Amino acid sequence: METYENIYQSKNIKVKIDIEDKIYEIKSYIVKKRENFSNGKYFYHIKFEGLSNKQKNEISRFIFDNRKIQSKSIKTKI
């Protein structure tokens, strides 16, 4: 996840993901944080909790289908 907001690493968060007009609200926590000083953005490695197999498959399928394309249909909100 990439954002301009500095989030504490131990913080549990809810991430909303919009994939092709399906909104997923997923409990997650931050595993690792990295700062990119050149553009002021923070990069986070997050781990999702409580996803069903159906949700995992839908998200994985979307990522697999669009991995070579810069997709604007993925929007994340904290």
N, C-alpha and C positions, 0 to 999 in steps of 0.2 A: 504494500500500500504506500502511496506517495502523497504527502500533504505538506502544507506550509505550517501546520499547527504542531507545536511541541507537546507531545503526550508522554506522560510518565510511563516508564517501561513496565511497571508492576500493575498498571491500570487495566481492569477488565473493561471491555468496550462492546458496544453493539454496532455492527456494521450493516448498513442497508445496501444491497446490491440490486440494481435494476438490469436484468438481462432480458432483452427482447420483450419488454413490458411485463415481465414477471418480477415482482419485488420479493427479495429474500431479506429477512432481518435475522442476522446470525450473531449469537453470542460468541465472543472471541477474546483472546488475550494476546498481548504483545510478547513475542519471543525475543526479538532482537531489534535494536534501533541503530540507524546509521544517519549521519548528517552529511549533506552535500553542500559544502560551503560556497561553491561557485554560483549557485542559484538560490540558496536559502531554503531548500526543501529538505524535509526529513523523509527517510525511507524506513518502513517498518516491515518486519517479517511477523505475520500474525498467524495464529492457529485458531481454527474454527472449532466450536463445540456444539454438540447436539444436532448435527445434520443427519437427516434420514438418508438411506441409500439412494432413494429417488432423487433427492436434492443434490447429492454428491454427483450422481450420474449426469443430471441435467447441466450442472455447472462444468463438469469435466468435458462433456460433449461440446458445450459452447466454446470453451477454451481451445479444445482440439481443432474444431472447425474454423476458428478465427485466429489461430496462433500466428499466421503469416500476414495477417491484415491488421492495420491500425484500426481498431474498432472503437467507435465513439458511443456504442450502445451500452458500455459498461460504465455505470456511474456509481460512485461510492459516497456515502455520507456517514458521518459519525454522530 
